Amino acid sequence: MNKQHSAGPNCISPSTSTATPLNPDNLSLAISHNNGFGSPSTPLSVVTEQFAAMLQVDAEQPSRPHGPTARDKKYDRQLRLWAANGQAALEEAHVLLLTASAAGAEILKNLVLPGTGSFTVADDKFVTEDDIDSNFFLDDSSLGQPRAVKVTEFLQELNTDSMGHSQILNLQELDSVDSSYWESFSLVIAHQIRPSILMKVAKVLWGKKIPLVVSNSIGFYGYLRIVVPEHTVVESHPDSTVDLRLDCPWPELQNFADAIDLDALDETDHAHVPYVVILLKYLKQWRAEHGGNPPSTYAEKNQFKDLIRSAIRSSDSENFDEAIAAVLRATQKTTVPIMSVLSDLRAQHLHENSTKFWILVRAAGDFVAKEGNLPLSGTLPDMKADSLRYIALQTVYRKKAVQDRDWVKHRVAELLSAIDRPTDAISDDEVETFCKFSRYIVVIDGRSLEEEYNPETAKATRILSALQEENGLMPIYLGFRALETFEERNGRYPGLLEDTGDDEKELQSIALEILKSLGGDSLGETASKVLKEFVRAGNGELHNISSLLGGFGAQEVVQLITRQYVPMKNTALFDGIQSKSDVWEL
């Protein structure tokens, strides 16, 4: 019984198995000539040998002589999240932080700990008492020292695998930095950079396709914005990559199911037939009786469940219960959910600078044009079954997945050759991973800061609508925008003078200017309260808010660097007063 394998269908342990012993006398398994597995009269011992041959297990393959390395143990938890290829991407990355603030240091902390290869902190300020009060990575001995240097020193102590650098750099003159300066960084984090400067930096990074993460943290409020022209994800980590194709089984799969005669099985074997086989057999019977059509309406699906239920023999019917529970999924038509990606011009018109992703997409699109479906993932879920039948079924799926992968691999080599790239520029592992997750690939086409800030291209309707929501967080976005303009005009943030009345009025006036440029006419009570809170905070960072923003920000950075999981699109706000966060595409 395969359900016992709690770690998944690949973890079959004979020593703990309670399934029926595997011998020819207690398993009636008939395999048709069409599959090449023998005939209905073939002894089970011969069938078993044939299945073993299909598995192509190399008995002479040397096993790993040692256990986990010290590095594997150190990064054990994150390796479970993004595996070795994700860790390798992280270790090859070089992240730049502009402004050694509390929030910026917290983001870097959460990147240094998992082993980001290199990081650089650039700042031109010297440590003050306020910095020490708000930033965990500064102490009393840091007072009067360059902030970039001291933050880098403390962060470096967290992980010697990560190489830290510091630069005394005038952040108000970033727009005059040579554009080649940015090319050594995988990603840039900008905290409280003046908008006029930030826009120019963002434009350079956009052109070089270097991700930019903009952050800000004042008082109880936090802000995060991802700026990247294009971000593609293969390993999006869906809940499941199971793709059974029960509505359109390929010949070998249907032959496998047909070869098992349910009526000829004894009670034990009958209770250990995989539910996939049960569904395939009864779907074939249903189609034969209904003009070749599967059950489609709610009533028909219930009738189909009753048909399966009528075949239950004993109280040990877990496999039939699984089949009944899977009817809705089994009767859904297999589709190609990424047609818009496959038809993208970036895949249709490849050139020598095309990324691996778009070359793989083109190959997958050509496969769909030929076969009508995406490559099979080859993944089977856990299910009630004896080990022999489960392995045999798994072999059928894996064999088809390998065939599909090999076709895609061959097509990738042809495409690489056509654009004068080495035919091995994309590895077999990359092709295999792409085929496994092809149904779940993600393409994010970002919006630039220039598009967001320009009233003609801003998401004005979305912003104005969100501003009307009760207890919504969009007023915080408006407040950060107003703060930036205030600082640009005055050279300081509001609330730093003894009399804050004039600052509050000016901030309200600036916010109304921004609102009117988007088509609005009044701030409203909620926005006015938020602006007042910004003035009260006086540009002070609260460590708990900065720490939370650091965790959130680092998570997005890791996703961008590893190209695993799906990052947000594209703006996040946090309200520490309400303990709420929200995400918008702006």
C-alpha positions in Angstrom: 0.0 0.0 0.0 1.6 3.2 -1.1 -0.4 5.5 1.2 1.9 4.5 4.0 4.8 6.4 2.4 4.2 9.7 4.2 7.2 11.3 2.7 5.7 10.9 -0.8 5.5 8.4 -3.6 9.2 8.2 -4.2 9.9 7.1 -0.6 9.2 3.4 -0.8 10.6 1.5 2.2 10.1 -2.3 2.0 11.1 -2.6 5.6 8.1 -0.6 6.8 5.6 -1.7 4.1 2.4 -3.5 5.2 1.4 -4.2 1.6 0.7 -7.6 0.2 4.0 -9.5 -0.4 5.2 -9.2 -4.0 5.0 -12.6 -5.5 3.3 -14.0 -8.7 0.6 -15.9 -6.8 -1.1 -12.9 -5.3 -1.1 -10.3 -8.0 -3.1 -10.6 -11.2 -1.5 -8.1 -13.5 -2.2 -8.4 -17.2 -0.2 -6.3 -19.6 -1.1 -6.1 -23.3 1.2 -6.6 -26.3 0.7 -3.0 -27.3 2.7 -1.9 -24.3 5.6 -4.3 -24.9 5.2 -5.7 -21.4 4.1 -9.2 -22.4 0.7 -10.8 -22.6 -2.2 -11.5 -20.2 -0.6 -14.9 -19.5 2.8 -13.5 -18.9 4.0 -14.6 -15.4 4.3 -11.8 -12.9 8.0 -12.5 -12.3 8.7 -11.7 -16.0 6.5 -8.6 -15.9 8.4 -7.4 -12.8 11.7 -7.9 -14.6 10.4 -5.9 -17.6 9.3 -3.1 -15.3 12.7 -3.1 -13.6 14.4 -2.8 -17.0 12.2 0.2 -17.8 13.3 1.9 -14.7 16.9 1.7 -16.0 18.4 1.8 -12.6 22.2 1.7 -12.8 23.2 -0.7 -10.0 26.8 0.4 -10.4 26.1 4.1 -9.9 28.3 5.1 -7.0 26.5 6.3 -3.9 27.4 9.5 -2.1 30.3 8.5 0.2 29.7 11.2 2.8 26.7 12.8 4.6 25.7 16.4 4.4 28.5 18.9 4.3 28.9 21.6 6.9 27.5 24.1 4.3 24.5 21.9 3.7 23.8 21.7 7.4 24.3 25.5 7.8 21.8 26.3 5.1 19.5 23.3 5.6 16.2 25.1 6.0 16.6 27.4 3.0 17.9 24.6 0.8 14.5 23.0 1.4 12.8 26.2 0.2 14.8 27.0 -3.0 17.2 24.0 -3.4 20.8 24.1 -4.6 20.2 26.1 -7.7 18.4 28.9 -5.8 21.2 28.9 -3.2 23.8 29.1 -5.9 22.1 32.2 -7.4 22.0 33.8 -4.0 25.7 33.1 -3.4 26.6 34.6 -6.8 24.6 37.8 -6.1 26.0 41.2 -5.2 23.5 43.5 -3.5 23.9 47.3 -3.2 22.2 49.2 -0.3 21.9 52.9 -0.8 21.5 54.5 2.7 22.5 52.6 5.8 19.2 53.1 7.6 17.5 50.8 10.1 15.2 49.4 7.5 18.0 49.0 4.9 20.2 47.2 7.4 17.3 44.9 8.4 16.8 43.9 4.7 20.5 43.2 4.3 20.6 41.3 7.6 18.0 38.9 6.1 20.1 38.5 3.0 23.5 38.0 4.7 22.2 35.3 7.0 21.2 33.0 4.1 24.5 33.5 2.4 24.2 36.2 -0.2 27.6 36.3 -1.9 28.5 40.0 -1.6 26.8 43.2 -0.4 27.8 46.8 -0.5 26.5 49.6 1.8 26.8 53.1 0.3 26.2 56.2 2.4 27.7 59.6 3.1 26.3 60.2 6.6 28.0 59.8 10.0 26.4 58.0 12.9 24.2 60.1 15.2 22.4 59.4 18.5 19.2 59.0 16.6 20.8 56.4 14.3 22.0 54.4 17.4 18.5 54.5 18.9 16.8 53.2 15.8 19.4 50.9 14.2 20.2 47.6 15.8 23.4 47.4 13.8 25.0 50.4 15.4 26.2 50.8 19.0 27.6 53.6 21.2 31.1 53.1 19.8 29.7 53.9 16.3 28.9 57.5 17.2 30.6 59.9 14.8 31.8 57.1 12.5 30.9 56.7 8.8 27.5 55.0 8.9 28.2 52.8 5.9 31.4 51.4 7.4 29.9 50.6 10.8 26.7 49.0 9.5 28.8 46.8 7.1 31.1 45.7 10.0 28.2 44.6 12.2 26.4 42.8 9.3 29.6 41.0 8.3 29.7 39.4 11.7 26.5 37.6 11.0 28.0 35.4 8.3 31.5 35.1 7.1 30.3 33.5 3.9 29.0 36.8 2.8 31.5 39.4 1.7 30.7 43.0 2.9 31.9 46.3 1.4 31.3 49.9 2.3 31.5 53.1 0.3 31.4 56.7 1.4 29.3 57.9 -1.4 27.3 61.2 -1.7 23.8 59.9 -2.3 22.7 63.3 -3.6 25.1 63.0 -6.5 24.1 59.4 -7.6 22.8 60.7 -10.9 26.4 61.7 -11.8 27.9 58.3 -11.2 29.1 56.6 -14.3 26.5 54.1 -15.6 29.1 51.3 -15.6 29.2 51.5 -11.8 25.8 49.7 -11.5 26.8 46.8 -13.6 28.6 45.0 -10.8 25.4 44.6 -8.8 22.7 42.0 -9.1 20.1 44.2 -7.4 20.0 47.6 -5.8 18.0 48.6 -2.6 17.4 52.3 -2.3 16.1 53.8 0.9 14.9 57.4 1.2 16.6 58.6 -1.9 15.5 62.0 -3.2 13.0 61.5 -6.0 14.8 63.6 -8.6 17.9 61.5 -8.0 16.0 58.2 -7.7 14.3 58.7 -11.0 17.6 59.0 -12.8 19.1 56.0 -11.1 16.0 54.0 -11.7 16.1 54.8 -15.4 19.7 53.6 -15.7 18.9 50.4 -13.8 15.8 49.8 -15.9 17.9 50.0 -19.1 20.3 47.5 -17.7 17.5 45.2 -16.4 18.9 45.4 -12.9 16.2 45.0 -10.3 15.6 48.0 -8.0 13.8 47.7 -4.6 12.8 51.1 -3.2 12.0 51.2 0.5 11.0 53.7 3.2 10.1 53.5 6.8 8.9 56.4 8.9 7.1 56.0 12.2 4.5 53.3 12.0 4.4 53.3 8.3 6.4 51.2 5.8 6.7 51.2 2.0 8.2 48.9 -0.6 8.3 49.1 -4.4 9.8 46.7 -6.9 11.1 48.2 -10.1 12.1 45.8 -12.8 11.2 45.8 -16.5 10.9 42.0 -16.8 10.9 39.2 -14.4 10.5 35.5 -15.4 9.9 32.6 -13.1 10.1 28.9 -13.9 10.1 27.4 -10.4 7.0 29.3 -9.1 6.5 26.5 -6.5 2.8 25.7 -7.1 1.0 23.6 -4.5 1.2 20.6 -6.9 2.8 19.8 -10.2 0.6 16.7 -10.7 -0.6 16.4 -14.3 -2.5 13.1 -14.7 -4.0 13.6 -18.2 -6.9 11.4 -17.4 -9.1 13.2 -20.0 -6.6 12.5 -22.8 -4.4 9.5 -21.9 -1.6 8.6 -24.2 -1.8 5.0 -25.6 0.7 3.5 -23.2 -1.2 4.9 -20.2 -4.6 3.6 -21.4 -3.0 0.2 -22.3 -1.6 0.0 -18.8 -5.1 0.5 -17.3 -6.8 -1.8 -19.8 -4.4 -4.6 -18.9 -5.7 -4.8 -15.3 -8.8 -6.9 -15.1 -10.6 -5.6 -12.0 -13.1 -8.5 -12.0 -10.3 -11.1 -11.9 -8.6 -9.6 -8.8 -9.1 -11.0 -5.4 -10.3 -8.8 -2.5 -6.8 -7.7 -1.5 -5.5 -6.9 -4.9 -8.8 -5.1 -5.8 -8.3 -2.8 -2.8 -4.8 -1.9 -4.0 -5.5 -0.8 -7.6 -4.3 2.8 -8.0 -7.2 5.3 -8.3 -5.7 6.6 -11.5 -6.3 3.1 -13.1 -9.8 3.0 -11.7 -10.7 6.4 -13.2 -9.2 5.5 -16.6 -11.1 2.3 -16.8 -14.5 3.8 -15.9 -14.0 6.9 -18.0 -13.4 4.6 -21.0 -16.6 2.7 -20.1 -18.6 6.0 -19.7 -17.4 7.3 -23.0 -18.3 4.1 -24.8 -21.8 4.5 -23.4 -22.2 8.2 -24.1 -21.0 8.8 -27.6 -17.3 9.3 -26.7 -18.1 12.2 -24.3 -16.8 12.3 -20.7 -19.2 13.3 -17.8 -19.6 17.0 -18.0 -22.7 18.2 -16.1 -23.0 18.1 -12.4 -25.6 15.4 -12.7 -23.5 13.3 -15.0 -20.5 13.6 -12.7 -22.7 12.3 -9.8 -23.8 9.4 -12.0 -20.1 8.7 -12.8 -19.3 8.6 -9.1 -22.2 6.2 -8.5 -20.7 4.0 -11.3 -17.4 3.8 -9.5 -19.1 3.4 -6.2 -21.0 0.3 -7.5 -17.7 -1.5 -8.0 -16.6 -1.3 -4.3 -16.4 -4.8 -2.9 -15.4 -4.4 0.8 -15.0 -2.0 3.6 -11.3 -1.6 2.5 -12.2 0.8 -0.4 -9.8 3.7 0.2 -8.6 3.5 -3.4 -12.1 3.7 -4.8 -12.9 6.6 -2.3 -9.8 8.4 -3.7 -11.1 7.8 -7.3 -14.5 9.2 -6.4 -12.9 12.3 -4.7 -10.8 12.9 -7.8 -13.7 12.8 -10.3 -14.0 16.6 -10.6 -10.3 16.9 -11.5 -10.3 13.8 -13.7 -13.2 15.2 -15.8 -11.6 18.6 -16.3 -10.2 19.2 -19.8 -6.4 19.4 -19.9 -5.6 22.9 -21.2 -2.5 25.0 -21.9 -2.8 27.8 -19.3 0.2 29.8 -20.6 -0.8 30.4 -24.2 -0.3 34.1 -23.8 3.3 33.5 -22.8 3.9 31.0 -25.6 2.6 33.5 -28.1 4.7 36.4 -26.7 6.9 38.1 -29.4 9.9 37.6 -27.2 9.5 33.9 -27.7 8.5 34.1 -31.4 11.4 36.3 -32.4 14.5 34.9 -30.8 17.9 36.6 -31.3 21.5 36.1 -30.0 20.7 38.0 -26.8 17.5 36.2 -26.0 17.4 34.8 -22.4 17.3 31.1 -21.7 13.7 31.5 -20.5 12.4 32.7 -23.8 14.3 30.1 -25.7 12.7 27.4 -23.5 9.3 29.0 -23.9 9.7 28.9 -27.7 10.7 25.2 -27.6 7.6 24.5 -25.3 5.4 26.4 -27.7 6.7 24.3 -30.6 6.0 21.2 -28.6 2.4 22.3 -28.0 1.9 23.0 -31.7 3.0 19.4 -32.3 1.3 17.5 -29.5 -1.5 19.8 -28.4 -0.4 19.8 -24.7 2.6 20.9 -22.7 5.3 18.4 -21.7 4.2 16.0 -19.0 5.6 16.8 -15.6 5.8 13.1 -14.7 4.7 13.7 -11.1 2.3 11.3 -9.4 0.5 12.0 -6.1 0.6 9.6 -3.2 -2.2 7.1 -3.3 -3.5 3.8 -2.0 -1.7 1.1 -4.0 0.7 -1.8 -3.6 4.3 -0.9 -4.4 4.5 -2.9 -7.6 1.6 -1.4 -9.3 2.5 2.1 -8.1 6.0 1.8 -9.4 4.7 0.4 -12.7 2.3 3.3 -13.1 4.9 5.8 -12.1 7.2 4.3 -14.7 4.6 4.9 -17.4 4.3 8.6 -16.4 8.1 9.0 -16.1 8.8 7.4 -19.4 6.3 9.8 -21.1 7.8 12.8 -19.2 11.3 11.8 -20.4 10.2 11.5 -24.0 8.6 14.9 -23.9 11.7 16.4 -22.2 14.0 14.9 -24.8 11.9 16.4 -27.6 12.1 19.8 -26.0 15.8 19.3 -25.4 16.4 18.6 -29.1 14.3 21.6 -30.1 16.2 23.9 -27.7 19.5 22.8 -29.3 18.1 23.6 -32.8 17.0 27.0 -31.6 20.3 27.8 -30.0 22.1 26.8 -33.2 19.8 29.1 -35.2 20.8 32.1 -33.2 24.6 31.3 -33.1 24.7 30.2 -29.5 26.4 27.0 -28.3 23.9 24.1 -28.4 24.7 23.2 -24.8 24.2 26.8 -23.5 21.0 25.5 -21.8 21.7 22.4 -19.6 19.7 19.2 -19.5 18.8 20.1 -15.9 17.4 23.4 -17.0 15.3 21.8 -19.7 14.0 19.2 -17.2 13.1 21.8 -14.6 11.3 23.9 -17.3 9.3 20.9 -18.5 8.3 20.0 -15.0 7.0 23.5 -14.2 6.0 24.6 -17.7 2.3 24.9 -16.7 3.2 27.3 -13.9 5.8 29.6 -15.4 5.2 33.3 -14.7 6.2 36.4 -16.6 6.0 39.8 -14.8 6.3 42.9 -17.0 7.0 45.7 -14.6 6.1 49.4 -14.5 8.8 52.0 -14.2 8.8 54.7 -11.5 8.5 57.2 -14.3 5.3 55.6 -15.5 4.0 55.6 -11.9 4.8 59.2 -11.1 3.7 60.7 -14.5 0.0 61.6 -14.1 -0.7 60.6 -17.7 0.5 57.0 -17.2 -0.2 56.6 -13.4 -2.8 54.2 -12.2 -5.0 57.2 -11.2 -8.3 55.4 -11.1 -6.9 52.6 -8.9 -5.3 55.1 -6.5 -8.4 57.4 -6.3 -10.7 54.4 -5.7 -8.4 52.9 -3.0 -8.3 56.3 -1.2 -12.0 56.0 -0.6 -11.8 52.6 1.1 -12.5 52.7 4.8 -9.4 51.9 6.8 -7.5 51.4 3.5 -3.8 52.0 3.2 -3.6 54.0 0.1 -3.4 57.3 2.1 0.0 56.0 3.3 1.1 55.8 -0.3 0.0 59.4 -0.8 1.7 60.4 2.4 5.1 58.9 1.3 4.7 60.7 -2.1 4.1 64.0 -0.3 7.0 63.4 2.0 9.4 63.0 -0.9 8.3 66.2 -2.5 8.5 68.1 0.9 12.1 66.9 1.4 13.0 67.8 -2.2 11.8 71.4 -1.7 13.0 71.9 1.9 16.1 69.7 2.2 14.6 68.1 5.3 11.6 66.0 6.3 8.6 67.5 8.0 8.2 67.5 11.8 11.9 68.1 12.6 11.3 71.7 13.8 9.9 72.7 17.2 6.8 74.2 15.6 5.3 71.6 13.3 2.2 73.5 12.3 3.6 75.0 9.1 5.1 71.6 8.1 1.7 70.0 8.5 0.0 72.6 6.3 2.7 72.4 3.6 2.5 68.6 3.6 -1.3 68.7 3.3 -0.9 71.2 0.4 1.6 69.0 -1.4 -0.6 65.9 -1.0 -3.5 67.8 -2.5 -1.3 68.8 -5.4 -0.5 65.2 -6.1 -4.1 64.2 -5.7 -5.4 66.8 -8.1 -2.8 65.8 -10.7 -4.5 62.3 -10.6 -8.0 63.8 -11.0 -8.9 63.9 -7.3 -10.3 67.0 -5.5 -10.1 66.5 -1.7 -7.9 64.6 0.8 -10.5 63.2 3.1 -10.3 62.6 6.8 -8.2 59.4 6.7 -5.5 60.9 4.5 -5.4 64.0 6.7 -4.8 61.9 9.8 -2.1 59.9 8.0 -0.3 63.1 7.0 -0.5 64.4 10.6 1.1 61.1 11.8 3.9 61.5 9.3 4.7 65.0 10.7 4.5 63.7 14.3 7.0 60.9 13.4 9.5 63.5 12.2 11.4 61.0 9.9 12.1 58.7 12.9 12.4 55.0 12.3 10.9 52.6 14.7 13.0 49.4 15.0 10.1 47.0 15.1 8.5 48.5 11.9 11.9 48.5 10.2 12.5 44.9 11.2 9.2 43.8 9.8 9.9 45.8 6.5 13.3 44.1 6.5 11.8 40.7 6.5 9.2 41.5 3.9 11.8 43.3 1.7 14.4 40.5 1.9 11.8 37.9 0.9 11.1 39.9 -2.3 14.8 40.3 -3.0 15.4 36.6 -2.6 12.6 35.8 -5.0 14.0 38.3 -7.5 17.6 36.9 -7.2 16.7 33.2 -7.2 13.9 33.5 -9.7 11.8 31.2 -7.6 8.4 31.9 -6.2 6.4 34.9 -7.5 7.3 38.3 -6.2 4.7 41.0 -5.6 3.4 43.3 -8.3 4.7 45.9 -7.3 4.0 48.1 -4.3 3.5 47.1 -0.7 2.4 49.3 2.2 2.3 48.5 5.9 0.4 50.3 8.7 1.7 49.5 12.1 -1.1 51.3 13.8 -3.7 49.0 12.3 -1.3 46.0 11.9 -2.3 45.8 8.2 -0.5 45.4 4.9 -1.6 45.5 1.3 -0.2 45.2 -2.2 -1.0 47.1 -5.3 0.2 47.3 -8.9 0.9 51.0 -9.4 
